[in-house]
Amino acid sequence: MTNTTHFGYKTVAEDDKVREVAKVFHSVAAKYDIMNDVMSGGLHRIWKIFTIANAGVRPGFKCLDIAGGTGDLAKAFAKQAGPTGEVWLTDINESMLRVGRDRLLNRGLMTPTLLCDAEKLPFPDNYFDRVSVAFGLRNMTHKDQALAEMRRVLKPGGKLLVLEFSKVIEPLQKPYDLYSFKVLPWMGQKIAGDAESYRYLAESIRMHPDQETLKTMMETAGLESVKYYNLTAGVAALHTGIKL
């Protein structure tokens, strides 16, 4: 029997989900940053600044940014880790990775970039001081496997940071749903020429584990001292965990 999973609100074969997610990000890569600014009113930049501050990257650190897309976190980590550090920008989507690589090169950062699957990371055990994933975990088919891989490549004492859309507080749920399912696809059509991809993104947020569930998943993967910070009333949340 073929294993199934969700692609937004649809139930699809796991292999089909990989292909469908790839189509979404091939479609939106060129306009990804513009759409992020429009969708969040620029808030995604503040959420990323908060994540970077919590990472506490120091000179010489080895960092892995998973599903790093256009390179916002990798760019900051590369500057903080300095010439003695090592920062990898990775993504499963070639279109997104190409945009991120070019942005880093344009800023004079010779950061290694790698096309890879977060569920099968091609790095040795106990290698990185910091591992991050921003707005990428919800698109992964086997989140538990991906989290286990992230823990595996962390050094003892290393930190994992997961920035992701999450569950908003109850009073905001109805207006947030209206925005997500009516306004967001309309903006996607007007700005990126693609309403369906942004409809999927809205659905994928609703299917992603809430704050407490993701906390439990990280603990199950073997991370310690797991905690989360609600950002903008829970529109997004930063989860952190340590490998002991």
C-alpha positions, 0 to 999 in steps of 0.5 A: 500500500502507498503511504499517504499524507496531507498536502494542505487539506488534501490527502495525497501519496507521500511521493506526490506531496514532495512533487507538489510542494516542489511545484509551489516553491518553484512557482513562488521563488522569484517573488518569495521575499516580496510576498513575505513582506506583503503577507506579514506586513514585514513582521517576518523580518522581526521574527527572524531577528528574534530567532537570530538573537536567540541563536547566539552564534559566536565566531567559529561556530558551525551552523546549518540553516535547513530549508533556508530559502532566500538565505536570511538566517544564513546571511546573519549567521555567516557574519556572526560566525566570521571567517573561522566559522562554517555556515551551510545554506540548504534547501530541498528546492533548487529554485529557492536555493539558487535565489538564496545562493545568489543573494549571499554571493551578492553580499560577498558571503562565500557560504556553502549551499547544498540541495538536500532533504532535511529527512536525510541530512548528508552531514556527520553526527555531532557536527553543528553548534546551531541548526535552524529551520524557518518556515520550512518544517510544516512542508516536510512529510515526516517531521519526526524524522526531520527533527531526529536528523536535526538533533543527530547533526548537532553537537552536544550542547548545540541548539536547534531553532524552529521558527514556524507559523503556529496557532493564533490566540482564539480572539484572532482566529476568525479574522486570521482565517478570513485573511488567510483564505480570502486575502492571501490567495488574492494577493498571491494572484496579483503579486506572484500570479499564483493564487493556488500556491498561496492557498496551499500555504494557508492550508499548510499552516492550519495542518501544522502542529500547534505550539504544545504538540511541536514542543512534545515532538521535539522532546520525543526526538531527544531534545532537552530544555524545549521551550517556545515563544509566541510571536505576534499573538501566536501567528508564528512561534519560535521553538528551541531545544538543546542536545545534551 
